[in-house]
Amino acid sequence: MIRQVKDSDADALCRLYNKYIIETRITFEETPLQADEMVSRINNIAQNLPWLVYEENGRVVGYTYASKWKERAAYRHSVEIAIYLDSNYLGKGIGTLLIGELLTALKALKEKSIHGVIYGVALPNQASIALCEKYGFEKIAHFKEVG
């Protein structure tokens, strides 16, 4: 089931996200988050942009959200999206469902000036590339030696 994020999801989101911080380079973060920091992120993002979770049998197994691309005024029409899934649920179509719902929510906000959607992928990450391609994202840049 896909639903809107709640502050009470913070522990579950940390469980998912911190695994990526500890075991991969995907997040570009180096220190695992505590629940209070995750609640702060939820509150900062979800008041204006969509943040969705995928719950199965009462357990959060994935989430996706959109956030500001950059702070400068000229970027105000662009968002960046992110998705994180429990590794036991990769390849089961949950990422496709989550991104589809997120893009639908962003289209609804288009009248509020959302114009560009950016999906950054830290390489190598074939699963994320395939998800991007499924939804018609195009590679527009390759940042070398960044992060």
N, C-alpha and C positions, 0 to 999 in steps of 0.2 A: 504494500500500500504506500502510495506517495502522499505526503502531507506537508504542511508548513512546519518549519522548525519551531521549537519551543525552547525556552531557557533551560528547562529540565532535561533537554537532550545533551547538554554540555559534556557530561561524563562520557557518554557514548561517542560523541563526536571526537573528543580527545583520544579515546581508545583507538579509533580508526586513524585519525590524523597523526598521532604521535608515532604510530608504527611506520608511517611514511617518513617522518622526520628521522627516526632512529635507523631504519633499514635502507633508505634510498636517498637520492639527491633531489628527488622530484619537487619537494616543497621549497627548497632554498632556505629553509629555516634550520637552525642548528640545535635549538633547545626545545624539548617537549613542552607543550602547553599544559597549564593547570585549568581546571574547570572555570574559574572566575575570569580568566583571560578569554576563554571561548565564549562565555556569556557576553563579555564586552564586545567581541567581534560580531556575535549574533545581533546584539542590539544596535550596533553601528551600521550594519548592512541591511538587516531585515526591515528596518523602518521605511526604506525607500526602494529596495530591490528584492527580488525573490531569493529565498533560501529554502530549499526543499530537502526532505529526508525520505529515504526508502526504509520502511519498517516491515519486517517479516516476523510473524509470531511474537509481536511485542518487542522485538530487538531491532535497533537501528543498524542496518548493514551497509548503508551508503548515504551520501549526501552530495548536493550540488548547490552552487549559489553564483550570483553575479555581484561584482563589486566595481567601484569606480576604476577606470583604467589608469588614470593619473589625476593628480590634484589640480593642475592648471586649468583655467577656465575653458580654454579651447578644446579640451578633452571631455567636456561635460556631456557630450552626446555618445560617448563610447563606454562600454563596459567590458570587463574581462570575466570569463567564467572559469570555474574550477569544479572538479568532481573527484570524490574519494570513495572507494569501495572496500569493503572487507575482502581480503584476498581469497577467502573461501567462496566468494560470490562472483568472482571475475568470470567472464565468458557466459553468463547466464541471461544476458539481455537487460540487466538492471541499469547499466550505464546508458544504454540506448533509451530506455524509458525515462530515466531522470533527465537526461539532456533534452529529450523531446518536450517534456513538461516545462523545463526551464525556458526553452526557446519560445514556447507558446506563451508563457507568462511575460517574457520580454516583448513579444509582439504586441501584447495588450498594453504595454507601457510605451510603445512607439509614439503614440500621440503625446506622451509626456516627454518626448525628445530623445528617446533611445534610438540611435541610428546605427552604430557599429558594435559588433560583438567580436571580441578577441578571445581566442582559446590558445594560451601558451602551453607548449609541451616541452618538457626537459627530455632530451634524448639520451640514450635510446628508450623508446616507449612505443612500441608498435601498436599496442592496444589503444592508446590515446590517439595515435595517428589514424587508425582505422575508424574510430568514433568520429573524429573530425571530418574525415572523408565521407562518411555515411551521411552527415548533415550538410555537406557542400562547402565546408570551410576550405579556404585556399591558403597555401603557404605563401606568406608575403614577406617573410624575413627569416633570417637565420643568424641569431646573435652568437658570435664565436667568443669563447673565453669570457663569458659573462656569467656571474654567479658561481 
